Structures are given as C-alpha cells and as structure tokens.
Amino acid sequence: MEGAEKHVGHFAGSYVSTRRAFTSFEKLMGLLMGTEEITANPGGTLQFHDTRYVQVEPIVFRGIDCYLGVLVFCLALFLSALI
C-alpha cells in the first residue's frame, strides 16, 4: 500500500489478543501468557513472530511469509495514536 512506510511504526508495540477463552482453564493460560510484540521493519512491513506483514488496507496487514496470516487493528486505537 502506498505510503505504508510513513505510518507503519504507529502499529508497532505490545498487544493482547482479543481471541481468548473466557470460561475454562484456557482463560487462566491466556492471562498468564501476557502480551505479544509487533515490530516495524524497514520497507513498511510489520513483524509478528516469524511472519512479516504488508499493509493491504488502512488497518489491515496480510502475511507475506504465510497463506492465511492477517493482522487487523482497532481503528479507534490507531486514530488516538495519531492525535
């Protein structure tokens, strides 16, 4: 996506997944696991674990190194980071 290099750094940081169990032993495991790190790479890509992601929409990134990997960010949080 054109211009991604300028603002991809806004998405870098520590995140907690919104996908988790709420009623089982897995809930405890999810709470203990903590946060995940997403870093910005030169060239306008993001890095999450071993996968690089390229921006395809304003808040959507698609995995370069895998078939189904997609990162979607909360628009409200992104806009508050820009203000």
PyMOL commands that set and color helices and strands:
alter all, ss='L'
color gray80, all
select helices_A, chain A and resi 4-11+25-33+75-82
alter helices_A, ss='H'
color red, helices_A
select strands_A, chain A and resi 13-15+36-41+45-48+51-57+60-63+70-72
alter strands_A, ss='S'
color yellow, strands_A
deselect
rebuild
show_as cartoon
